[in-house]
């Protein structure tokens, strides 16, 4: 790719799908960490259960029973909260990157064929030669279509940048 705009468009599209993958992974990590935090909090320190009225007569005080010491449970809970905060910050950064490229992708109004080429090239990471084999075209045709897609992307991206700058 000799055109810098086309190279930037290819990079943006690769970044778009990488951000999407990262968003999915971070979402799963956040969900898992929240599940661990809920599991840590669910067997919360509590008084022993009273089984009968006769037993209640002899129940004394508010002695706390738990599986692990209270201080270690609090430390684990704080560590999980900090991990969740860090993951949510990463998620915000990835979401910002994804939304920027998604706005260009939706504004460019690509045809379904062009979207298929974009998906094959950047999400599936197929080479243009493999794409040509898959679609039964010559690889020169695929290169030409990709160049048209990148030019359309660059034009739309520049238009959106100008609109943001003027607003």
Number of C-alpha atoms within 10 A of each C-alpha: 10 6 11 10 18 20 16 15 22 23 13 24 24 19 18 23 20 17 21 19 14 17 19 13 13 18 15 12 16 20 13 13 17 16 12 15 18 12 11 15 13 9 12 15 16 11 12 12 9 12 8 8 9 9 10 11 9 9 13 7 7 9 10 11 14 13 9 11 10 14 9 10 17 13 11 15 17 13 13 18 15 12 16 19 13 13 17 16 12 15 20 14 13 20 17 13 17 21 14 13 21 18 13 21 19 10 14 17 13 15 10 9 10 15 14 12 21 23 16 17 19 19 18 11 14 16 14 19 15 15 19 17 13 11 12 9 12 13 17 12 12 20 16 11 16 19 18 14 22 23 18 18 26 22 16 19 22 13 14 16 13 11 10 9 8 7 6
